[in-house]
């Protein structure tokens, strides 16, 4: 499986949305691989990290996010689990877990219920090291300011608006990867 070919299946090559998705995915992938290289003791599956990082946002086109040229009908927060459905249908169940679990620093069942989020009522927090790594790397790049890495302080600041559980998960990832 070549992730870029799968990306092209869902995003028209040459379109603005393709450019945004590919650029963001490449930045996240590069960051994830750089962080993994600093931790050989974790013995992570680097091929999987590269593939899953390139595909983690594949469900964005199904959401209504016009600022990134996505004109679907679902709220943006749904892009992770919608992308997971795509990846499962493509025969990539492990990659699907990354897509589903990368939003924020993960979304707990309790948070989904408490906030009434339009998501399946299940835990969507990263579990494996590879899932955590991609989730972590993703936080440093937006889709509206491509190729501009956010500072760690800026990322932490953004985590606070999602509650203490989100901050704690992110801090745990900092301990793992920084």
trRosetta pair geometry for C-beta under 8 A, 3 or more apart (Angstrom, degrees):
i j d omega theta_ij theta_ji phi_ij phi_ji
1 5 7.7 -142 -172 58 59 113
1 6 6.7 17 -176 -38 102 126
1 51 6.6 70 96 -143 109 134
1 90 7.9 96 -131 150 136 115
1 92 6.9 111 -142 -81 176 122
2 5 4.3 71 81 4 102 112
2 6 7.2 173 88 -9 54 84
3 6 5.6 -59 -152 38 39 110
3 7 6.2 43 151 -23 71 103
3 25 7.8 -162 142 164 129 141
3 50 7.5 -151 -2 133 142 75
3 51 4.9 176 -55 -144 120 63
3 54 3.6 89 137 94 152 138
3 55 5.2 -124 -143 -46 109 98
4 7 5.4 -48 -148 34 36 116
4 8 6.4 38 151 -20 65 104
4 22 7.4 49 -130 -124 91 109
4 54 6.7 -70 -60 180 61 142
5 8 5.6 -53 -150 36 33 113
5 9 6.8 45 147 -31 62 98
6 9 5.4 -41 -154 18 38 119
6 10 7.2 11 157 1 63 104
6 55 6.2 0 94 -103 133 118
6 58 7.1 -34 134 -115 106 139
6 90 6.4 59 -135 -157 127 159
7 10 6.6 -77 -160 46 32 93
7 11 5.7 -28 167 34 74 114
7 18 7.4 114 147 -144 101 84
7 21 6.3 177 -162 122 115 123
7 22 6.3 114 148 -85 152 84
7 25 7.0 -119 -100 16 146 168
7 54 6.7 -92 -46 158 128 98
7 55 7.0 -137 -66 -99 89 70
7 58 6.8 -123 -104 -108 66 94
8 11 6.6 -76 -115 65 27 73
8 12 7.9 44 -160 -138 64 18
8 13 5.0 3 -132 -54 103 105
8 18 7.3 42 -108 -135 61 126
10 58 5.9 85 55 -170 158 91
10 61 5.9 -171 159 19 101 145
10 86 7.0 21 -83 -161 149 151
11 15 6.6 -136 171 57 80 119
11 17 5.5 -136 -148 113 107 98
11 18 4.2 148 140 -93 111 77
11 21 5.3 -140 -81 41 171 149
11 22 7.7 -161 94 -38 146 90
11 61 6.3 -164 -84 -60 82 134
12 15 4.2 74 79 -18 98 127
12 17 7.5 70 42 61 80 104
12 18 5.9 -110 80 -41 47 127
13 18 5.5 162 -114 -167 30 167
14 18 6.5 41 35 53 28 144
15 18 4.6 101 57 3 81 102
15 19 7.1 -141 97 -5 46 85
15 69 7.2 -177 150 143 105 148
16 19 5.6 -53 -151 34 35 114
16 20 6.4 35 152 -19 67 104
16 69 4.8 147 94 -51 107 163
17 20 5.6 -51 -147 36 34 113
17 21 6.2 29 157 -16 67 108
17 60 8.0 -171 -169 105 109 116
17 61 6.7 85 163 -97 145 96
17 68 6.7 86 -123 146 79 72
17 69 3.8 -133 -69 99 91 119
17 70 6.2 119 -129 -67 128 65
18 21 5.9 -59 -143 41 29 106
18 22 5.9 22 162 -14 67 112
19 22 6.2 -59 -139 41 23 105
19 23 6.0 21 162 -17 62 113
20 23 6.1 -61 -145 38 22 108
20 24 6.2 18 161 -14 62 112
20 68 5.2 173 151 -162 160 91
20 69 6.5 157 9 32 142 112
20 143 5.3 60 174 -173 110 98
20 146 6.7 -130 -130 -71 62 126
21 24 6.0 -58 -145 40 26 108
21 25 6.0 24 158 -18 63 112
21 57 6.2 -155 -141 96 91 119
21 58 8.0 82 -167 -103 133 44
21 60 6.6 -169 -99 48 112 137
21 143 7.5 6 -84 -133 48 121
22 25 5.8 -58 -143 40 28 110
22 26 6.2 27 158 -20 65 107
23 26 5.9 -56 -147 36 27 109
23 27 6.5 27 155 -18 63 106
23 146 4.5 14 129 -154 140 131
23 147 6.5 -65 178 -44 115 88
24 27 5.9 -58 -152 35 31 110
24 28 6.3 25 155 -14 66 108
24 57 6.6 -4 103 26 130 157
24 141 5.8 159 -146 132 76 123
24 142 7.7 -78 -116 122 115 25
24 143 4.9 -25 -74 -100 147 79
24 146 6.4 -96 -65 -116 71 89
25 28 5.8 -57 -146 40 31 109
25 29 6.0 33 155 -22 66 109
25 53 6.6 135 -168 137 75 70
25 54 4.7 70 168 -142 124 49
25 55 7.4 61 -137 -42 133 24
25 56 7.1 164 -119 35 89 85
25 57 6.5 -134 -76 34 94 110
26 29 5.6 -53 -142 37 30 114
26 30 6.2 32 158 -20 64 105
26 54 7.4 33 -73 -110 52 84
27 30 5.9 -55 -148 35 28 109
27 31 6.4 25 155 -16 63 108
27 140 7.8 -137 146 96 109 95
27 141 4.5 132 111 -105 134 161
27 146 7.2 -172 -28 -163 143 69
27 147 6.2 -156 -84 -95 130 46
27 149 7.5 -169 -173 -79 120 82
28 31 5.8 -57 -148 39 30 110
28 32 6.1 30 155 -20 66 109
28 53 5.1 -165 116 -174 98 102
28 56 6.8 -91 119 36 155 135
28 134 6.8 56 161 -158 113 75
28 137 4.9 115 -162 122 71 107
28 138 4.9 19 -128 -92 128 63
28 140 7.8 151 -105 56 67 89
28 141 5.7 -124 -64 41 79 135
29 32 5.8 -56 -146 37 28 111
29 33 6.3 22 158 -14 65 109
29 49 7.7 132 -145 138 72 79
29 50 5.7 61 -158 -140 113 60
29 53 3.9 144 -94 109 71 129
29 54 5.5 22 -71 -62 135 74
29 137 7.8 118 -61 132 12 149
30 33 6.0 -59 -146 40 28 107
30 34 6.3 29 155 -20 64 108
31 34 5.8 -55 -147 36 29 112
31 35 6.4 26 156 -16 64 107
31 137 4.0 154 100 -153 111 106
31 140 5.8 175 -138 58 165 137
31 141 7.2 -167 -10 -22 146 118
31 149 7.5 143 -88 -115 129 119
32 35 5.9 -58 -149 39 29 108
32 36 6.2 30 153 -20 65 108
32 49 5.4 -164 139 174 124 112
32 50 7.8 -178 88 -82 120 45
32 53 4.8 -149 25 -89 152 148
32 133 5.2 96 -148 144 95 101
32 134 5.3 8 -106 -95 144 60
32 136 7.8 125 -103 71 81 87
32 137 4.0 -89 -64 -23 78 164
33 36 5.5 -50 -142 36 33 114
33 37 6.4 40 155 -25 64 102
33 46 6.6 73 -125 -154 90 102
33 49 6.4 145 -81 115 71 126
33 50 6.4 35 -73 -81 119 87
33 53 7.8 -117 -34 21 86 161
34 37 5.8 -52 -152 30 30 114
34 38 7.1 29 150 -19 60 103
35 38 5.8 -55 -158 30 37 112
35 39 6.9 0 154 9 66 110
35 133 6.1 178 93 -153 127 100
35 136 7.2 -134 131 99 176 125
35 137 6.3 -144 9 -77 137 106
35 177 4.7 9 -174 -169 127 114
35 178 8.0 -46 -133 -74 109 50
36 39 6.2 -82 -153 54 34 91
36 42 7.2 -106 -145 67 73 127
36 44 5.1 -96 -142 56 117 138
36 46 6.0 154 128 -102 152 92
36 49 5.9 48 -53 165 156 179
36 133 6.1 44 -70 -158 94 152
37 40 7.2 6 -162 -59 38 83
38 177 7.6 93 72 -169 121 64
39 42 4.6 32 136 -1 110 115
39 44 7.5 55 94 -9 103 115
39 176 7.8 15 -102 161 166 72
39 177 6.8 -89 -21 -122 143 58
40 43 7.1 45 171 -69 55 53
42 129 5.4 180 -175 179 125 159
44 48 7.9 -122 163 62 84 104
44 49 6.0 49 142 -46 122 131
44 129 5.5 -123 -96 107 106 121
44 130 5.5 140 -157 -77 110 85
44 133 6.7 28 -129 -18 161 158
45 48 3.9 33 113 21 116 119
45 49 6.4 158 92 -21 63 83
45 130 6.1 -26 49 -74 91 142
46 49 5.2 -46 -142 34 38 116
46 50 6.3 40 157 -20 66 101
47 50 5.9 -54 -152 35 30 110
47 51 6.4 24 153 -13 64 108
48 51 5.8 -59 -145 41 32 108
48 52 5.7 20 164 -11 70 114
48 94 6.8 -50 -149 124 126 132
48 95 7.7 -146 -161 -78 84 80
48 130 5.8 -11 108 -150 116 158
49 52 6.2 -61 -136 44 22 103
49 53 5.9 23 164 -20 62 113
49 130 5.3 -132 -83 -143 83 101
49 133 6.3 -31 -128 95 119 137
49 134 6.6 -171 -149 -62 75 101
50 53 6.1 -57 -141 36 21 109
50 54 6.6 21 158 -18 58 109
51 54 6.0 -64 -157 35 28 109
51 55 6.4 -2 157 2 65 116
51 95 6.3 -78 124 -99 104 123
52 55 5.9 -72 -143 50 32 98
52 56 6.2 59 156 -64 69 87
52 94 7.4 -84 -82 122 128 84
52 95 4.7 -158 -104 -127 85 77
52 98 4.1 92 180 18 123 167
52 99 7.8 -130 -163 -39 86 73
52 130 6.7 81 50 155 151 115
52 134 5.8 -88 113 -70 107 161
53 56 5.9 -19 -141 -18 31 117
53 98 7.7 -90 -66 167 43 149
53 134 4.9 -151 -90 -124 81 109
53 137 6.8 -13 -128 79 124 141
53 138 7.9 -161 -142 -64 84 91
55 58 5.0 -8 -170 -38 74 121
55 83 7.4 157 155 178 79 118
55 87 6.4 106 149 -94 132 123
55 92 7.5 -10 117 122 165 158
55 95 5.5 14 81 179 139 126
55 98 7.5 90 82 82 90 124
55 99 6.7 -61 126 -68 86 111
56 80 7.9 -17 173 -120 78 81
56 83 7.1 66 167 133 33 156
56 98 5.3 -85 -105 133 93 105
56 99 5.3 -180 -151 -95 48 62
56 102 5.1 26 -172 3 123 166
56 134 5.7 178 -76 161 144 128
56 138 6.4 -108 109 -83 154 135
57 60 5.0 13 167 -30 94 117
57 79 6.4 6 -153 149 70 129
57 83 6.5 -127 -171 -88 17 157
57 99 7.4 -179 -62 -130 20 89
57 143 7.7 157 -166 -74 164 131
58 83 4.4 125 64 -142 78 105
58 86 5.5 -130 117 83 122 143
58 87 6.5 120 52 -55 145 97
58 99 6.4 -50 33 -113 95 137
59 62 5.4 -44 -176 28 75 117
59 63 7.2 70 135 -22 81 103
59 78 7.4 -110 140 124 129 70
59 79 4.4 157 96 -169 98 62
59 80 6.6 -159 51 -59 137 7
59 81 7.4 -139 123 71 178 34
59 82 3.6 140 -165 91 133 89
59 83 2.8 -115 -15 -51 106 74
59 84 7.2 -26 -40 3 141 52
59 85 7.4 84 -99 40 127 87
59 86 5.9 -177 -80 4 84 126
59 99 6.4 106 -6 -180 114 127
60 63 5.7 -66 -162 31 47 112
60 65 6.5 -58 -173 40 95 139
60 68 6.8 -51 168 105 135 134
60 70 5.1 -107 148 -90 87 153
60 76 7.6 11 -138 -142 78 81
60 79 4.7 21 -88 -140 54 137
60 83 7.3 20 -23 -65 57 118
60 143 7.7 135 -136 -90 160 169
61 70 5.2 -141 -117 -132 37 97
61 72 5.9 109 139 -43 47 117
62 70 7.7 -21 37 -175 26 116
62 72 4.0 111 176 -130 27 165
62 73 7.5 -45 176 38 66 65
62 74 5.4 18 134 26 88 123
62 78 7.3 -89 105 107 108 110
62 79 6.9 154 59 -113 91 67
62 82 4.7 -133 70 158 146 151
63 70 5.3 28 72 134 75 135
63 72 4.8 38 5 58 13 120
63 74 4.8 -67 -104 81 65 86
63 75 6.4 -20 -146 119 103 20
63 76 4.6 102 165 -101 145 48
63 78 5.9 164 -93 62 108 92
63 79 4.9 -59 -24 -69 139 95
63 82 7.2 172 -49 36 92 153
64 70 7.0 -172 -130 111 11 88
64 71 6.7 28 -121 -147 62 35
64 72 5.8 -114 -52 74 56 60
64 73 6.3 29 -48 -130 105 16
64 74 6.7 178 -5 66 81 34
64 75 6.8 -35 41 -101 97 32
64 76 7.0 -97 65 -50 57 75
65 68 4.9 -2 126 40 112 101
65 70 4.2 28 55 58 90 115
65 72 8.0 11 11 35 77 90
65 76 4.7 79 -70 -92 116 114
65 79 7.9 -12 -16 -58 139 133
66 69 6.9 33 -162 -90 44 25
66 70 7.1 -117 -73 59 28 54
66 71 6.4 51 -92 -87 77 79
67 144 6.0 -13 146 -96 117 119
68 143 4.6 17 -110 126 138 129
68 144 6.6 -99 -74 -71 93 76
70 76 7.8 107 83 -104 139 90
74 78 4.2 -83 158 65 126 146
74 79 7.6 157 100 -64 121 57
74 82 6.3 152 65 -56 165 149
74 118 7.6 -167 -161 114 87 132
75 78 5.4 105 69 -7 71 104
75 118 5.5 110 27 49 129 134
76 79 5.9 -17 -172 -21 55 113
77 80 7.8 -37 170 13 48 100
77 103 6.5 86 -158 -163 68 147
77 117 6.1 -104 129 -161 149 113
77 118 6.9 119 75 52 114 87
77 119 6.7 -87 129 -55 107 112
78 81 6.1 -67 -164 50 63 97
78 82 5.2 59 142 -23 90 115
78 118 6.2 -45 -66 100 113 101
78 119 6.5 -172 -102 -91 72 78
79 82 5.7 -63 -138 45 29 110
79 83 5.8 33 161 -23 66 110
79 103 7.4 139 64 -85 84 116
80 83 5.8 -57 -148 36 24 110
80 84 6.5 28 151 -23 61 104
80 99 5.5 165 -160 153 62 64
80 100 5.1 107 150 -132 96 27
80 101 7.1 171 179 -1 132 18
80 102 5.9 -170 -120 51 121 78
80 103 4.3 -103 -29 -36 146 111
80 124 6.8 108 115 175 138 139
81 84 5.2 -44 -148 30 39 119
81 85 6.8 46 151 -22 63 96
81 99 7.7 147 -85 122 18 93
81 100 5.1 56 -97 -125 59 87
81 119 6.1 134 -3 -147 146 94
81 120 6.0 171 -154 13 159 107
81 124 6.9 -76 -69 -111 102 145
82 85 5.7 -46 -156 28 36 113
82 86 6.9 38 146 -17 63 101
83 86 5.5 -50 -153 33 39 114
83 87 6.3 33 153 -15 69 106
83 96 7.6 178 120 -136 70 63
83 99 3.7 -132 106 -174 113 135
83 100 7.4 -158 73 -59 86 55
84 87 5.8 -57 -145 41 32 108
84 88 6.2 35 155 -21 66 104
84 96 4.0 86 -155 -174 73 86
84 97 7.0 75 -128 -69 116 23
84 99 4.4 -176 -66 85 68 111
84 100 3.7 25 -62 -55 147 100
85 88 5.8 -52 -146 35 30 111
85 89 6.4 28 155 -16 63 107
85 96 7.5 106 -40 -143 17 120
86 89 5.8 -63 -154 40 29 109
86 90 6.3 22 150 -15 66 111
86 96 7.9 175 66 -109 56 95
86 99 7.8 -99 52 151 95 174
87 90 5.4 -56 -143 41 35 111
87 92 4.3 -74 -179 78 90 107
87 93 7.4 149 125 -88 94 21
87 95 4.7 -131 -171 98 139 102
87 96 3.9 -175 88 -79 115 78
87 99 5.6 157 0 3 140 144
88 91 7.8 58 179 -63 31 15
88 92 7.1 -104 -79 64 26 58
88 93 5.5 50 -115 -97 77 69
88 96 4.6 41 -52 -86 79 159
92 95 3.8 -14 154 36 117 122
92 96 6.0 141 103 -32 76 85
93 96 5.2 -48 -148 27 35 121
93 97 7.1 42 154 -25 62 94
94 97 5.9 -43 -161 20 36 112
94 98 7.6 37 144 -15 60 98
95 98 5.7 -50 -163 30 43 113
95 99 6.7 42 144 -17 69 103
96 99 5.6 -53 -151 36 37 112
96 100 6.2 32 154 -16 69 109
97 100 5.8 -57 -143 41 31 109
97 101 5.8 4 166 0 67 121
97 127 7.5 -56 171 32 130 106
97 128 7.6 70 116 13 138 115
97 131 6.1 -65 126 -94 102 128
98 101 6.4 -74 -135 49 21 94
98 102 5.9 31 168 -44 64 114
98 126 7.7 32 -123 -115 55 102
98 130 7.1 -64 -87 126 117 94
98 131 5.3 -149 -101 -115 70 75
98 134 5.3 17 -157 69 118 152
98 135 7.7 -148 -156 -48 73 81
99 102 6.5 -54 -141 12 19 114
100 124 5.4 -117 153 -143 87 105
101 106 5.5 -5 -173 -114 81 91
101 124 5.2 -161 -103 175 60 67
101 125 6.0 30 -152 133 103 11
101 126 4.4 132 141 -77 124 59
101 127 7.1 -83 -143 -3 167 75
101 131 5.3 8 87 -173 136 125
101 135 6.5 -67 122 -72 82 129
102 106 7.7 -33 -108 -78 12 60
102 126 6.8 55 -85 -66 51 112
102 131 7.4 -136 -71 -170 78 76
102 134 5.9 -62 -103 114 124 98
102 135 4.4 -157 -130 -99 68 77
102 138 5.5 68 178 14 119 162
103 106 7.2 91 67 -113 63 20
103 107 5.6 -4 83 -26 111 112
103 124 6.8 16 41 125 108 128
104 107 6.0 97 39 -64 125 78
104 159 7.4 111 -168 -125 88 74
104 162 5.2 155 -140 -153 134 169
104 166 5.3 -68 167 -134 125 121
105 125 7.7 13 124 -136 66 89
105 126 7.9 -86 171 14 56 108
105 135 6.4 98 -144 154 46 122
105 136 7.9 41 -127 -86 85 62
105 139 7.3 10 -79 -71 79 138
105 159 6.2 31 -24 -129 124 116
105 162 7.6 158 17 90 92 145
105 166 4.9 133 34 -162 110 69
105 167 7.7 153 18 -61 152 13
105 169 3.9 153 131 95 123 115
105 170 4.2 -109 -90 -59 148 82
105 173 6.7 -145 -148 -4 110 135
106 123 8.0 13 169 175 111 79
106 124 6.1 -174 -165 111 72 61
106 125 3.1 72 165 -126 142 63
106 126 5.1 -124 -73 1 121 70
106 135 6.4 2 -49 -150 82 157
106 166 7.7 -176 59 -118 64 69
106 169 5.5 -121 38 179 110 163
107 111 5.6 -128 -166 82 71 124
107 112 5.6 80 153 -61 113 97
107 117 7.1 -79 -168 62 142 168
107 119 6.7 28 116 89 155 171
107 123 7.8 180 97 -161 61 42
107 124 4.4 12 58 66 91 107
107 125 6.8 -152 49 -64 30 68
108 111 4.4 96 56 5 85 103
108 112 6.9 -147 93 -6 45 85
108 123 5.8 -17 -147 -127 51 82
108 124 7.7 -134 -72 43 15 62
108 125 5.8 14 -80 -45 66 120
108 165 5.7 -60 -3 155 137 152
109 112 5.8 -57 -152 35 30 113
109 113 6.4 23 155 -13 66 109
109 121 6.3 62 -151 177 88 68
109 122 5.9 -47 -96 -170 99 17
109 123 4.5 -51 -35 -66 95 70
110 113 5.9 -58 -146 41 30 107
110 114 5.8 28 158 -19 68 113
110 165 7.7 153 74 -58 114 167
111 114 5.8 -54 -134 40 27 110
111 115 5.9 7 170 0 64 115
111 117 7.4 24 127 -8 76 132
111 162 7.8 30 -158 173 142 90
111 163 6.6 -168 -117 48 116 152
111 165 6.1 -136 -61 66 124 145
111 166 7.6 92 -110 -50 158 95
112 115 6.7 -69 -141 48 17 95
112 117 4.7 -85 -144 46 65 117
112 119 5.1 -93 -141 70 121 117
112 120 7.9 -18 180 88 156 40
112 121 5.9 175 111 -120 129 56
112 122 7.7 7 39 42 163 33
112 124 7.4 87 -55 14 133 109
113 116 7.5 18 180 -72 29 42
113 121 6.1 57 -73 -134 92 107
119 124 7.1 -78 165 -8 142 147
125 169 6.5 -125 -147 -122 117 147
126 131 3.6 180 -152 129 98 105
126 132 4.4 157 121 -74 136 57
126 134 7.7 175 -115 57 142 83
126 135 4.6 -124 -38 -12 145 147
126 169 7.9 125 39 -177 93 123
127 131 5.7 42 44 50 55 149
127 132 7.8 -129 68 -42 13 93
128 131 4.5 99 55 5 80 102
128 132 7.0 -147 94 -3 43 86
129 132 5.7 -58 -148 40 32 111
129 133 6.1 37 153 -26 67 107
129 176 7.4 -165 -136 -178 88 139
130 133 5.6 -50 -144 33 30 115
130 134 6.5 24 160 -13 64 105
131 134 6.3 -60 -150 38 28 103
131 135 6.2 28 154 -18 64 112
132 135 5.7 -58 -145 40 29 114
132 136 6.0 32 156 -22 65 110
132 173 5.4 -166 179 -111 102 101
132 176 6.4 16 131 77 138 163
132 177 7.8 -170 128 -38 102 121
133 136 5.8 -58 -149 37 25 112
133 137 6.3 22 157 -16 64 108
133 176 7.9 -113 -78 119 73 126
133 177 6.4 138 -116 -91 75 135
134 137 5.8 -52 -140 38 32 109
134 138 6.2 41 156 -29 63 106
135 138 5.8 -56 -154 28 26 117
135 139 7.3 33 152 -30 58 99
135 173 7.0 -117 92 -106 103 153
136 139 6.2 -53 -165 15 33 113
136 170 7.5 137 -113 -140 80 68
136 173 4.2 -171 -89 168 120 135
136 174 7.8 170 -140 -63 124 47
136 176 7.7 -140 -57 71 159 114
136 177 5.6 133 127 23 164 157
137 140 6.3 -58 -171 23 43 111
137 141 7.8 2 150 9 70 107
138 141 6.7 -86 -160 48 40 89
139 150 7.3 -88 138 59 68 131
139 155 4.8 81 143 -147 113 122
139 158 7.6 176 -166 75 100 128
139 159 7.8 7 -149 -65 140 103
139 170 7.1 89 -84 -128 172 117
140 149 5.1 -4 163 -154 108 85
140 150 5.1 -155 -153 45 52 86
140 155 6.2 -40 -86 -73 60 136
141 146 7.7 35 -170 -134 105 44
141 147 7.9 28 -134 -65 113 15
141 148 7.6 137 -127 70 71 50
141 149 6.5 -44 -77 -108 79 58
141 150 7.1 -155 -66 -1 29 93
142 145 5.0 52 62 36 115 85
142 146 7.8 -102 85 -66 67 40
142 148 7.7 -16 37 68 94 95
142 150 7.2 81 -22 -44 93 118
143 146 7.1 14 -157 -75 36 82
145 148 4.4 -51 145 45 106 127
150 154 4.4 -121 -178 87 102 127
150 155 5.3 123 111 -56 125 86
150 158 7.9 -14 172 -4 159 136
151 154 4.5 98 55 3 80 102
151 155 7.1 -146 94 -4 44 84
152 155 5.7 -55 -151 36 34 112
152 156 6.3 33 153 -18 68 106
152 174 7.5 87 -156 -117 121 120
152 178 7.6 52 -111 -100 142 152
153 156 5.7 -54 -145 38 32 110
153 157 6.2 37 153 -23 65 106
154 157 5.6 -51 -148 34 30 116
154 158 6.6 29 153 -18 63 105
155 158 5.8 -57 -153 35 31 109
155 159 6.6 37 149 -26 64 103
155 170 7.3 -170 140 -169 103 139
156 159 5.5 -51 -153 27 35 117
156 160 7.2 47 150 -32 62 94
156 167 7.2 62 -160 -137 76 91
156 170 6.7 170 -110 121 66 138
156 171 7.9 62 -122 -74 106 80
157 160 6.0 -44 -164 12 35 116
158 161 6.5 -47 -169 21 44 109
158 162 7.9 30 143 -7 64 106
159 162 5.9 -68 -167 39 47 108
159 166 5.1 -166 -170 127 86 103
159 167 4.8 126 130 -92 116 65
159 170 4.7 -82 -115 6 157 158
160 166 8.0 -164 -80 84 13 112
160 167 5.9 41 -89 -76 55 123
162 165 7.9 -87 127 68 88 79
162 166 3.7 22 102 9 113 169
162 167 7.6 162 71 -37 86 71
163 166 5.2 99 65 9 73 102
163 167 7.2 -136 108 -3 40 91
164 167 5.4 -54 -146 38 38 113
164 168 6.1 40 155 -23 70 105
165 168 5.7 -53 -146 35 30 112
165 169 6.5 29 156 -17 64 104
166 169 6.0 -54 -149 36 29 109
166 170 6.4 26 153 -16 63 108
167 170 5.8 -60 -150 39 30 110
167 171 6.2 31 153 -20 67 107
168 171 5.7 -53 -145 36 30 112
168 172 6.4 35 153 -21 63 103
169 172 5.6 -53 -152 33 32 115
169 173 6.6 32 149 -18 64 103
170 173 5.5 -52 -152 35 36 112
170 174 6.6 44 147 -24 66 99
171 174 5.3 -44 -150 29 37 117
171 175 6.7 39 150 -19 64 99
172 175 5.7 -51 -155 32 34 113
172 176 6.6 33 147 -19 64 106
173 176 5.4 -54 -150 36 37 114
173 177 6.0 -7 167 12 72 115
174 177 6.8 -81 -135 52 21 83
174 178 5.0 -18 -169 14 68 125
175 178 7.4 -34 -79 43 13 88
